[in-house]
């Protein structure tokens, strides 16, 4: 570690240790409160890392009263909390900032609850939070502080995530996550720094050397045109195999009306338009942010330039517009 003050060094060590504990907890197969523990520990890690950066740069990151004296908590100066640190360090629409801010919201929701049912929905964001931290601590304080030895691919016992029943608390937090994602700019939601997404493709070969590893990450460099072409070619091949199931369980507007008709409710297309406008399920046709949908009810299909609706939307209309009840989506 470069020559830094004792306070800065202690903050870096605290930050690194908290992140290491977070990754260890997340990868522990015995962990039941996986995302919750990971979130709390990573918030501590990021907060300490921000404080270490401010300390090194001699930025005053403590709150002051109107009279100029420092605010204190149990005799100690009150330091900026993570939300303040994040806003000070990253621009408004930075994917790293948006990723951290999601976990700030989650920390406030899950700190006192056990919500294992949300784990499958946050894998990408959890991975991005840890990878962003790794890159930041190495960039700011050197390779000696890397956590790379703690990052492993957890062994999976199934090729897909089981769709277990959700508790009322879990459904509430999942709505928070979906609402948060729905207002993000496309550049943010598609960024690997907001949510890490990867295809795991089998390595095929007849002659494996002793130095081969089973799984390896290839760094994605969007500034390398030749590499981009290789990735695009591979992704197109994968997506072609996925097309038959890509939009499974998603319904076009006409199919929504057909489903309602089967249930005894004969409605027109203009009525359906009135409904999605009423509940703000999707943006208007002239809205530039096509993906700003309530994802539990509607998604934008960029390949075909139209909107598709979920079976949950059909149920919502049936329960809340066609059965005498009425509530907000």
C-alpha positions as CSV (number, residue, x, y, z in Angstrom):
1,X,0.0,0.0,0.0
2,X,1.3,3.5,-0.9
3,X,2.3,5.9,1.9
4,X,-1.0,7.0,3.4
5,X,-2.1,8.1,6.9
6,X,-2.8,5.6,9.6
7,X,-6.5,6.6,9.6
8,X,-6.7,6.0,5.8
9,X,-5.0,2.6,6.1
10,X,-7.4,1.5,8.9
11,X,-10.4,2.5,6.8
12,X,-9.0,0.6,3.7
13,X,-8.4,-2.5,5.9
14,X,-11.9,-2.3,7.4
15,X,-13.4,-1.8,3.9
16,X,-11.5,-4.8,2.4
17,X,-12.3,-7.1,5.4
18,X,-16.1,-6.2,5.2
19,X,-16.1,-7.0,1.5
20,X,-14.3,-10.3,2.0
21,X,-16.8,-11.3,4.7
22,X,-19.7,-10.3,2.4
23,X,-18.4,-12.5,-0.4
24,X,-17.7,-15.4,2.0
25,X,-21.2,-15.1,3.4
26,X,-22.8,-15.0,0.0
27,X,-20.9,-18.1,-1.3
28,X,-21.5,-20.1,1.9
29,X,-23.9,-22.9,0.9
30,X,-25.2,-22.9,4.5
31,X,-26.2,-19.2,4.3
32,X,-29.9,-18.7,4.6
33,X,-29.9,-14.9,4.9
34,X,-27.6,-14.7,1.9
35,X,-28.5,-11.4,0.2
36,X,-29.3,-9.7,3.5
37,X,-26.0,-10.4,5.1
38,X,-24.1,-9.6,1.8
39,X,-26.0,-6.2,1.5
40,X,-25.2,-5.1,5.1
41,X,-21.5,-6.0,4.9
42,X,-21.1,-4.5,1.4
43,X,-22.7,-1.2,2.5
44,X,-20.1,-1.1,5.4
45,X,-17.3,-1.9,2.8
46,X,-18.3,0.8,0.4
47,X,-18.8,3.4,3.1
48,X,-15.4,2.7,4.6
49,X,-13.8,2.8,1.1
50,X,-15.4,6.2,0.4
51,X,-14.2,7.5,3.8
52,X,-10.7,6.2,3.0
53,X,-10.7,8.1,-0.3
54,X,-12.0,11.3,1.3
55,X,-9.4,10.9,4.1
56,X,-6.6,10.5,1.7
57,X,-7.8,13.5,-0.4
58,X,-8.3,15.6,2.7
59,X,-12.0,16.0,2.0
60,X,-13.9,17.0,5.1
61,X,-16.5,14.2,5.2
62,X,-18.1,15.1,8.5
63,X,-21.3,16.9,9.2
64,X,-21.2,20.4,10.8
65,X,-23.9,22.4,12.7
66,X,-24.9,25.9,11.6
67,X,-22.6,27.3,14.2
68,X,-19.6,25.6,12.6
69,X,-19.1,22.9,15.2
70,X,-19.1,19.2,14.2
71,X,-22.1,17.1,14.8
72,X,-21.3,14.2,17.1
73,X,-22.7,10.8,17.8
74,X,-21.6,9.3,21.1
75,X,-18.7,11.8,21.2
76,X,-17.4,10.9,17.7
77,X,-17.7,13.2,14.7
78,X,-20.7,12.2,12.5
79,X,-19.3,11.1,9.1
80,X,-21.3,11.2,5.9
81,X,-23.5,8.1,5.4
82,X,-23.2,6.0,2.2
83,X,-25.9,7.8,0.3
84,X,-24.2,11.2,0.8
85,X,-20.8,9.6,-0.1
86,X,-22.1,8.1,-3.3
87,X,-23.7,11.3,-4.4
88,X,-20.5,13.2,-3.7
89,X,-18.3,10.7,-5.6
90,X,-20.3,9.6,-8.6
91,X,-22.3,11.5,-11.3
92,X,-26.1,11.2,-11.2
93,X,-26.6,8.4,-13.8
94,X,-23.4,6.4,-13.2
95,X,-24.3,2.7,-13.3
96,X,-22.0,2.1,-10.3
97,X,-23.9,4.7,-8.3
98,X,-27.3,3.3,-9.3
99,X,-26.1,-0.2,-8.3
100,X,-25.0,1.1,-4.9
101,X,-28.2,3.1,-4.4
102,X,-30.3,0.0,-5.0
103,X,-28.6,-1.8,-2.2
104,X,-29.0,1.3,0.1
105,X,-32.7,0.9,-0.4
106,X,-32.5,-2.8,0.1
107,X,-30.5,-2.4,3.3
108,X,-33.2,-0.3,4.8
109,X,-35.8,-3.0,3.9
110,X,-34.0,-6.2,4.8
111,X,-31.9,-5.2,7.8
112,X,-34.5,-6.6,10.2
113,X,-36.1,-9.3,8.1
114,X,-35.2,-12.7,6.7
115,X,-36.0,-12.6,3.0
116,X,-34.4,-15.6,1.3
117,X,-36.9,-15.5,-1.5
118,X,-35.4,-12.4,-3.1
119,X,-32.0,-14.0,-3.7
120,X,-32.6,-15.3,-7.3
121,X,-33.7,-11.8,-8.4
122,X,-30.6,-10.0,-7.3
123,X,-27.7,-12.2,-8.5
124,X,-26.6,-9.9,-11.2
125,X,-26.7,-6.8,-9.0
126,X,-24.9,-8.6,-6.2
127,X,-22.1,-9.7,-8.5
128,X,-21.8,-6.1,-10.0
129,X,-21.7,-4.6,-6.5
130,X,-18.8,-6.8,-5.5
131,X,-16.9,-6.5,-8.9
132,X,-17.3,-2.7,-8.8
133,X,-15.9,-2.7,-5.3
134,X,-12.9,-4.8,-6.4
135,X,-12.1,-2.5,-9.3
136,X,-12.5,0.6,-7.1
137,X,-10.3,-0.5,-4.2
138,X,-7.5,-1.7,-6.5
139,X,-7.7,1.5,-8.6
140,X,-7.5,3.7,-5.5
141,X,-5.2,1.8,-3.2
142,X,-3.3,-0.8,-5.3
143,X,-3.3,-4.4,-6.2
144,X,-2.3,-5.5,-2.7
145,X,-5.9,-4.8,-1.7
146,X,-7.5,-7.0,-4.4
147,X,-10.1,-9.5,-3.3
148,X,-9.7,-11.6,-6.4
149,X,-8.8,-14.8,-4.4
150,X,-12.2,-14.7,-2.7
151,X,-14.2,-14.6,-6.0
152,X,-15.3,-18.1,-7.0
153,X,-18.2,-19.4,-9.0
154,X,-20.6,-21.1,-6.6
155,X,-21.4,-24.7,-7.6
156,X,-25.0,-25.0,-8.8
157,X,-27.1,-28.1,-8.2
158,X,-29.7,-27.2,-10.9
159,X,-29.6,-25.4,-14.2
160,X,-32.5,-23.1,-13.3
161,X,-33.7,-21.3,-10.2
162,X,-36.7,-22.9,-8.4
163,X,-39.7,-20.6,-8.3
164,X,-40.5,-21.0,-4.6
165,X,-43.5,-19.3,-3.1
166,X,-42.8,-15.8,-1.8
167,X,-43.9,-14.3,1.5
168,X,-45.8,-11.0,1.7
169,X,-42.6,-9.3,2.9
170,X,-40.6,-10.8,0.0
171,X,-43.2,-9.7,-2.6
172,X,-43.1,-6.2,-1.2
173,X,-39.3,-6.0,-1.5
174,X,-39.4,-7.5,-5.0
175,X,-41.9,-4.8,-6.0
176,X,-39.4,-2.2,-4.7
177,X,-36.7,-3.7,-6.8
178,X,-38.9,-3.8,-10.0
179,X,-40.0,-0.2,-9.5
180,X,-36.4,0.9,-9.0
181,X,-35.3,-0.9,-12.2
182,X,-38.2,0.4,-14.2
183,X,-37.1,4.1,-13.9
184,X,-33.4,3.5,-14.8
185,X,-32.1,4.7,-18.1
186,X,-31.5,2.0,-20.7
187,X,-27.7,2.7,-20.6
188,X,-27.8,2.0,-16.9
189,X,-30.0,-1.1,-16.8
190,X,-27.9,-2.7,-19.6
191,X,-24.6,-1.8,-18.0
192,X,-22.4,-4.6,-16.5
193,X,-21.6,-2.1,-13.7
194,X,-25.2,-2.0,-12.7
195,X,-25.9,-5.7,-13.0
196,X,-23.4,-8.3,-14.1
197,X,-24.8,-10.6,-16.8
198,X,-23.0,-13.5,-18.5
199,X,-23.7,-16.6,-20.6
200,X,-21.9,-19.6,-19.2
201,X,-21.0,-21.6,-22.3
202,X,-19.3,-25.0,-22.1
203,X,-15.7,-25.1,-23.2
204,X,-15.4,-27.9,-25.8
205,X,-12.2,-29.7,-26.5
206,X,-10.7,-33.1,-26.7
207,X,-7.3,-32.4,-25.2
208,X,-7.4,-30.5,-21.9
209,X,-4.0,-29.6,-20.5
210,X,-3.3,-29.7,-16.8
211,X,-3.1,-25.9,-16.8
212,X,-6.7,-25.5,-18.1
213,X,-9.3,-24.1,-15.7
214,X,-12.9,-25.2,-15.9
215,X,-14.4,-21.6,-15.9
216,X,-12.7,-18.4,-16.9
217,X,-13.8,-14.8,-17.3
218,X,-12.8,-13.1,-20.5
219,X,-12.6,-9.3,-20.1
220,X,-15.2,-7.5,-22.2
221,X,-13.7,-4.5,-23.9
222,X,-16.3,-2.5,-25.8
223,X,-13.6,-0.2,-27.2
224,X,-12.1,-3.1,-29.2
225,X,-14.1,-3.4,-32.5
226,X,-12.7,-6.8,-33.4
227,X,-13.5,-8.2,-29.9
228,X,-17.0,-6.7,-30.0
229,X,-17.7,-8.5,-33.3
230,X,-16.7,-11.8,-31.7
231,X,-19.0,-11.2,-28.7
232,X,-21.8,-10.1,-30.9
233,X,-21.5,-13.2,-33.1
234,X,-21.5,-15.5,-30.1
235,X,-24.4,-13.7,-28.4
236,X,-26.5,-13.9,-31.7
237,X,-25.8,-17.6,-31.8
238,X,-27.0,-18.1,-28.2
239,X,-30.0,-15.9,-28.7
240,X,-31.1,-17.8,-31.8
241,X,-31.3,-20.9,-29.6
242,X,-33.2,-19.0,-27.0
243,X,-35.8,-17.4,-29.3
244,X,-38.5,-20.1,-28.9
245,X,-38.7,-19.4,-25.2
246,X,-37.6,-15.8,-25.0
247,X,-41.1,-14.4,-24.8
248,X,-42.8,-17.4,-23.2
249,X,-45.7,-16.4,-21.0
250,X,-45.8,-12.9,-22.4
251,X,-49.0,-11.8,-24.2
252,X,-49.7,-9.4,-27.0
253,X,-52.7,-6.9,-26.3
254,X,-55.0,-9.0,-28.5
255,X,-54.2,-12.1,-26.5
256,X,-54.8,-10.2,-23.3
257,X,-58.3,-9.5,-24.5
258,X,-58.8,-13.1,-25.6
259,X,-57.9,-14.3,-22.1
260,X,-60.4,-11.8,-20.6
261,X,-63.1,-12.9,-23.0
262,X,-62.5,-16.6,-22.0
263,X,-63.2,-15.4,-18.4
264,X,-66.5,-13.8,-19.5
265,X,-65.3,-10.2,-20.0
266,X,-65.6,-9.0,-23.6
267,X,-63.5,-5.8,-23.8
268,X,-62.2,-3.6,-26.7
269,X,-58.7,-2.6,-27.5
270,X,-59.5,1.0,-26.6
271,X,-60.5,-0.2,-23.1
272,X,-57.2,-2.0,-22.8
273,X,-55.3,1.2,-23.8
274,X,-57.4,3.1,-21.2
275,X,-56.4,0.6,-18.5
276,X,-52.6,0.6,-19.1
277,X,-52.7,4.4,-19.1
278,X,-54.8,4.5,-15.9
279,X,-52.4,2.3,-14.0
280,X,-49.3,3.7,-15.7
281,X,-48.2,0.2,-16.7
282,X,-46.1,1.4,-19.7
283,X,-45.1,4.7,-21.2
284,X,-47.0,6.5,-24.0
285,X,-46.1,5.6,-27.6
286,X,-44.1,8.9,-28.1
287,X,-42.0,8.4,-24.9
288,X,-38.3,8.1,-25.7
289,X,-37.8,5.7,-22.7
290,X,-39.5,2.7,-24.0
291,X,-38.4,0.4,-21.2
292,X,-40.0,2.4,-18.4
293,X,-42.6,-0.2,-17.6
294,X,-44.0,-1.8,-14.5
295,X,-42.2,-5.1,-15.2
296,X,-44.5,-7.3,-13.3
297,X,-47.3,-6.3,-15.8
298,X,-45.5,-5.3,-19.0
299,X,-42.2,-5.4,-20.9
300,X,-40.9,-3.7,-24.0
301,X,-39.9,-6.1,-26.8
302,X,-37.1,-4.1,-28.5
303,X,-36.7,-6.8,-31.2
304,X,-40.3,-6.2,-32.5
305,X,-40.8,-2.6,-31.2
306,X,-43.9,-3.3,-29.2
307,X,-45.1,-4.1,-25.7
308,X,-46.0,-7.5,-24.2
309,X,-48.1,-8.1,-21.1
310,X,-47.8,-10.7,-18.4
311,X,-50.4,-13.2,-17.1
312,X,-50.3,-11.2,-13.9
313,X,-51.7,-8.2,-15.8
314,X,-54.6,-10.3,-16.9
315,X,-55.2,-11.4,-13.3
316,X,-54.9,-7.8,-12.1
317,X,-57.5,-6.5,-14.6
318,X,-59.8,-9.4,-13.7
319,X,-59.5,-8.9,-10.0
320,X,-59.5,-5.1,-9.9
321,X,-61.5,-3.8,-12.9
322,X,-63.9,-6.6,-13.7
323,X,-64.9,-7.9,-10.3
324,X,-66.2,-4.7,-8.8
325,X,-63.0,-4.0,-6.8
326,X,-60.6,-1.1,-7.8
327,X,-57.2,-0.3,-6.5
328,X,-54.0,1.3,-7.8
329,X,-51.4,-0.9,-9.6
